[in-house]
């Protein structure tokens, strides 16, 4: 937590975060144009942001791309604003003011993702994998849906159902490596019945008593950039569910 506030306590670093919020996945050369300082100075500021997990990177070929990782910011909000989460109006104000974009570090690939999100969860790899693949667990922590149909099984579709019975999202499992990697299509029905699909890759890795979860979103169609805020909510609720047994949706309902 201290590293987050240290990282934010500098106008140059806030400028870099604002720039990544406006356009994710920028190279060092692109970010240099935002500040009147040497390349070394910009690199030092980026290192502070990376240490606070507010920025994560992906190297593709000769270039290193930087992504805003909003999950730590969402966790700060949920820690101090939790009593207000039950109030839709208050939450709407928070959402409007934050409009959080998220990102994270990924596997080595020749394809540059549009979005990356990364978080560390105090849980076992088995528990994390079950939460990512079992429908009865997904519906316990999803921030908006109360019913999930279909486990994440290769060749099978998982549907996320809203409280009113409408379909919010469909994801078909393309491939999976147990307890390591899950690749799925992403069809957001909330953008309309004919919304084009994209692709999501989840990567899980045990690191001592923690697990690192990375979410990579590829090929986000024009007009669907708003999914970044949804990823921040989803990740925060998953983390809360695995660490406390309660997803954020449940916490909001009971507050």
C-alpha positions in Angstrom: 0.0 0.0 0.0 2.9 2.4 0.8 4.4 1.8 -2.6 1.1 2.8 -4.3 0.9 6.2 -2.5 4.7 6.8 -3.0 4.2 6.1 -6.7 1.2 8.5 -6.9 3.0 11.2 -5.0 4.7 12.7 -8.1 3.2 14.7 -10.9 5.5 13.1 -13.5 4.3 9.6 -12.6 0.7 10.7 -12.5 1.2 12.1 -16.0 2.5 8.7 -17.2 -0.5 6.9 -15.7 -2.9 9.4 -17.3 -1.2 8.8 -20.6 -1.6 5.0 -20.3 -5.2 5.5 -19.3 -5.8 7.4 -22.5 -3.8 4.9 -24.6 -2.7 1.6 -23.2 0.3 -0.4 -24.4 2.7 2.5 -25.1 6.5 2.1 -25.7 9.1 4.0 -23.8 9.6 6.3 -26.8 5.9 7.2 -26.8 5.9 7.9 -23.1 9.0 10.0 -23.3 7.0 12.6 -25.3 4.8 13.2 -22.3 7.6 14.5 -20.1 10.3 17.1 -20.4 13.1 14.9 -19.1 15.7 12.4 -20.2 15.0 8.9 -21.2 16.8 7.7 -18.0 14.5 9.9 -15.9 11.4 8.5 -17.5 12.7 4.9 -17.0 13.2 5.7 -13.3 9.6 6.9 -12.9 8.4 3.8 -14.7 10.4 1.6 -12.4 8.7 3.1 -9.4 5.3 2.5 -11.0 6.2 -1.1 -11.9 7.3 -1.7 -8.3 3.9 -0.5 -7.1 2.3 -2.8 -9.7 0.5 0.2 -11.2 2.2 -0.4 -14.5 3.1 -3.8 -16.0 5.0 -4.5 -19.2 5.1 -6.9 -22.2 8.0 -7.3 -24.6 7.1 -8.0 -28.2 10.1 -8.2 -30.5 12.5 -5.3 -29.9 9.9 -3.2 -28.1 8.7 -3.1 -24.5 5.1 -2.0 -24.0 3.6 -0.5 -20.9 0.1 -1.1 -19.5 -1.8 0.6 -16.7 -2.7 -2.0 -14.0 -5.7 -0.5 -12.2 -6.3 -3.5 -9.8 -4.3 -2.0 -6.9 -6.2 1.2 -7.2 -9.5 -0.7 -7.2 -8.4 -2.4 -4.0 -7.6 0.9 -2.3 -11.0 2.2 -3.2 -12.7 -1.0 -1.9 -10.8 -0.8 1.3 -11.9 2.7 2.3 -15.1 3.1 0.4 -16.6 -0.3 1.3 -19.4 1.1 3.5 -20.7 3.0 0.4 -20.6 0.1 -2.0 -24.2 -0.8 -1.1 -25.4 2.6 -2.3 -25.8 2.6 -6.1 -25.6 6.4 -6.4 -22.4 6.5 -4.4 -20.9 3.7 -6.4 -21.9 5.4 -9.7 -20.0 8.5 -8.6 -16.9 6.4 -7.8 -17.1 4.6 -11.1 -17.5 7.9 -13.0 -14.6 9.5 -11.2 -12.3 6.4 -11.4 -13.2 4.9 -14.9 -10.4 2.5 -14.1 -8.5 0.9 -16.9 -6.5 -2.3 -16.0 -3.5 -4.2 -17.3 -0.9 -6.9 -16.6 2.2 -8.7 -17.6 1.9 -11.6 -20.1 3.5 -14.6 -21.7 6.0 -14.2 -24.4 4.1 -13.9 -27.7 4.5 -12.1 -31.0 1.0 -10.6 -30.6 0.6 -7.4 -28.6 -2.5 -7.4 -26.3 -4.9 -4.5 -26.0 -5.3 -4.9 -22.3 -3.4 -6.6 -19.5 -4.4 -7.0 -15.8 -2.3 -8.5 -13.0 -2.9 -9.2 -9.4 -1.5 -11.3 -6.5 -3.9 -13.4 -4.5 -3.3 -15.2 -1.2 -4.6 -18.6 -2.2 -3.5 -22.0 -3.6 -3.1 -22.7 -7.3 -5.8 -25.4 -7.0 -8.3 -22.9 -5.5 -7.5 -20.3 -8.1 -7.9 -22.7 -11.0 -11.2 -24.0 -9.7 -12.5 -20.4 -9.4 -11.5 -19.7 -13.0 -13.1 -22.9 -14.4 -16.0 -24.0 -12.3 -19.4 -22.4 -13.0 -20.7 -22.8 -9.4 -17.7 -20.9 -8.1 -17.8 -18.2 -10.8 -21.3 -17.2 -9.9 -20.3 -16.7 -6.3 -17.8 -13.9 -7.1 -18.9 -12.4 -10.4 -19.7 -8.7 -9.7 -22.8 -8.5 -11.8 -24.1 -12.0 -12.6 -25.9 -14.3 -10.2 -25.9 -17.4 -12.5 -23.2 -19.0 -14.6 -23.9 -21.9 -16.9 -21.2 -24.3 -18.1 -17.7 -25.0 -16.7 -14.7 -23.9 -18.6 -14.1 -27.0 -20.6 -12.3 -27.1 -24.0 -14.9 -26.7 -26.7 -17.7 -25.7 -24.3 -19.4 -22.3 -23.8 -19.8 -20.6 -20.5 -22.7 -18.1 -20.2 -22.9 -15.4 -17.6 -26.6 -14.6 -16.7 -27.8 -11.3 -15.2 -30.3 -11.2 -12.3 -33.1 -10.4 -14.8 -32.3 -13.6 -16.8 -30.5 -11.8 -19.7 -27.2 -13.0 -21.0 -24.3 -10.6 -20.1 -21.4 -12.5 -21.5 -20.4 -15.7 -23.3 -17.0 -17.3 -23.3 -16.0 -20.5 -25.2 -12.9 -22.3 -24.1 -10.4 -22.5 -26.9 -7.6 -24.3 -25.0 -6.4 -24.8 -21.5 -3.4 -26.1 -19.7 -4.6 -27.2 -16.2 -3.5 -24.8 -13.4 -1.5 -22.7 -15.8 -3.3 -21.2 -18.8 -6.8 -20.7 -20.0 -7.7 -19.2 -23.4 -11.3 -18.2 -24.2 -13.4 -16.2 -26.6 -15.1 -13.1 -25.2 -18.6 -12.1 -26.5 -20.0 -9.2 -24.5 -23.8 -9.2 -25.1 -24.1 -5.9 -23.1 -22.7 -4.2 -26.2 -25.6 -5.6 -28.3 -26.8 -8.9 -29.7 -24.4 -8.7 -32.6 -21.3 -7.6 -30.6 -18.1 -9.0 -32.2 -16.0 -11.3 -30.2 -12.4 -11.0 -29.0 -10.0 -13.3 -27.1 -8.9 -13.6 -23.5 -6.0 -15.5 -21.9 -5.7 -16.1 -18.2 -2.4 -17.2 -16.8 -1.9 -18.5 -13.3 1.4 -19.0 -11.4 2.2 -20.0 -7.9 4.6 -17.7 -6.0 5.1 -19.0 -2.5 2.0 -18.4 -0.5 0.5 -16.2 -3.3 -0.7 -16.8 -6.8 -0.1 -14.4 -9.6 -3.1 -14.0 -12.0 -2.6 -12.3 -15.3 -5.4 -11.5 -17.7 -4.6 -10.6 -21.3 -7.3 -9.3 -23.7 -6.6 -9.4 -27.4 -8.4 -7.9 -30.4 -10.8 -5.6 -28.5 -13.1 -4.2 -31.2 -13.7 -0.5 -31.5 -16.3 0.7 -29.1 -15.7 -2.0 -26.5 -12.8 -0.3 -24.7 -15.0 0.1 -21.6 -14.4 -3.6 -20.7 -11.3 -2.5 -18.9 -13.3 -1.2 -15.9 -15.2 -4.5 -15.8 -11.9 -6.4 -15.6 -10.9 -4.4 -12.6 -14.2 -5.2 -10.8 -14.0 -8.9 -11.8 -10.4 -9.2 -10.5 -11.1 -7.4 -7.2 -14.2 -9.6 -6.6 -12.3 -12.8 -7.4 -9.4 -11.8 -5.1 -11.9 -11.0 -2.3 -13.7 -14.3 -2.8 -10.5 -16.4 -2.6 -9.1 -14.5 0.3 -12.2 -14.0 2.4 -14.8 -16.4 1.0 -17.0 -13.5 -0.1 -17.2 -11.8 -3.5 -17.8 -8.1 -3.8 -21.3 -8.6 -5.2 -22.2 -10.5 -2.0 -20.6 -7.8 0.2 -22.7 -5.1 -1.6 -25.9 -7.0 -1.1 -25.3 -7.6 2.6 -24.0 -4.1 3.5 
